[in-house]
Amino acid sequence: MSDSEVNRDALENSPIPPELIEYIPEEKREEIISRIVLQEQYSGPLAHPRIVAGYERQLPGSTDRIRCIVLDYNGTVSKEQKEA
């Protein structure tokens, strides 16, 4: 992957909305975007939807597999809690 492809990828995956990126001087974009840190928190039985979407892109069908595993696990935990 060339430097220009890496830079383009960084811009496309930037947490900065594209309409704001155009206001950053071109010669400073890479430096500014590389310094931005995005922190998100998510809580739930499944991973964050963006992460699950990434799994699905890499391995089609994985979302359904993950969902089945979570449902199966939650059912097992519920049974154990009822028996306790």
CORNOR-V841831 format. One record per residue. N is the residue number from 1. RES is the residue in three letters. PHI is phi in whole degrees, 0 to 359 (* if undefined). PSI is psi in radians with two decimals (none if undefined). BURIAL is b if it has 24 or more other ideal C-beta (glycine too) atoms within 12 Angstrom, else e. Layout:
n = {N	N}
res = {RES	RES}
phi = {PHI	PHI}
psi = {PSI	PSI}
burial = {BURIAL	BURIAL}
This chain:
n = {1	2	3	4	5	6	7	8	9	10	11	12	13	14	15	16	17	18	19	20	21	22	23	24	25	26	27	28	29	30	31	32	33	34	35	36	37	38	39	40	41	42	43	44	45	46	47	48	49	50	51	52	53	54	55	56	57	58	59	60	61	62	63	64	65	66	67	68	69	70	71	72	73	74	75	76	77	78	79	80	81	82	83	84}
res = {MET	SER	ASP	SER	GLU	VAL	ASN	ARG	ASP	ALA	LEU	GLU	ASN	SER	PRO	ILE	PRO	PRO	GLU	LEU	ILE	GLU	TYR	ILE	PRO	GLU	GLU	LYS	ARG	GLU	GLU	ILE	ILE	SER	ARG	ILE	VAL	LEU	GLN	GLU	GLN	TYR	SER	GLY	PRO	LEU	ALA	HIS	PRO	ARG	ILE	VAL	ALA	GLY	TYR	GLU	ARG	GLN	LEU	PRO	GLY	SER	THR	ASP	ARG	ILE	ARG	CYS	ILE	VAL	LEU	ASP	TYR	ASN	GLY	THR	VAL	SER	LYS	GLU	GLN	LYS	GLU	ALA}
phi = {*	282	300	293	291	297	298	296	297	298	292	293	262	291	287	276	302	307	293	270	302	296	275	276	306	307	289	254	303	301	297	294	294	291	268	281	243	249	241	232	235	213	227	165	289	249	294	306	308	294	291	299	298	296	299	296	295	282	219	307	95	292	300	294	298	298	300	297	298	295	298	296	297	297	295	296	296	300	299	296	292	292	285	285}
psi = {2.25	2.89	-0.69	-0.59	-0.68	-0.81	-0.75	-0.72	-0.73	-0.72	-0.72	-0.58	0.22	2.53	-0.13	2.23	2.43	-0.61	-0.35	-0.53	-0.63	-0.33	-0.21	2.23	2.36	-0.70	-0.24	-0.16	-0.90	-0.79	-0.81	-0.80	-0.63	-0.33	-0.20	2.33	2.26	2.20	2.25	2.63	2.51	2.44	2.36	3.03	-0.37	2.86	2.91	2.45	-0.60	-0.65	-0.77	-0.70	-0.65	-0.73	-0.77	-0.65	-0.71	-0.60	1.52	2.37	-0.18	-0.52	-0.79	-0.68	-0.80	-0.77	-0.77	-0.71	-0.78	-0.79	-0.73	-0.80	-0.80	-0.63	-0.71	-0.77	-0.74	-0.77	-0.79	-0.66	-0.66	-0.63	-0.40	none}
burial = {e	e	e	e	e	e	e	e	e	e	b	e	e	b	e	e	e	e	e	e	e	e	e	e	e	e	e	e	e	e	e	e	b	e	e	e	e	e	e	e	e	e	e	e	e	b	e	e	e	e	e	e	e	e	e	e	e	e	e	e	e	e	e	e	e	e	e	e	e	e	e	e	e	e	e	e	e	e	e	e	e	e	e	e}
